[in-house]
């Protein structure tokens, strides 16, 4: 399920931070590849942020990486 309708009209979006430190990956984190580099998405640090603070798009995730992030978010939120 996507939240594009809400994202189009609200001035804030939910953000899952991404880190280059991948030595430890916990249950609410997901290993991803972003722009050819291994990273981890940290669903335990999910937040809402103003669109105005987002300066540029870092890239786009492959479907498998997006699914891994979704699983990590479900774990973190106990869904």
Buried (B, 14 or more C-beta within 10 A) or exposed (E): EEEEEEEEEEEBBEEBBBEEEEEEBEEBBBBBEBEEEEBBBBBBBBEEEEEEEEEEEEEEBEEEBBEBBBBBBEBBEEE
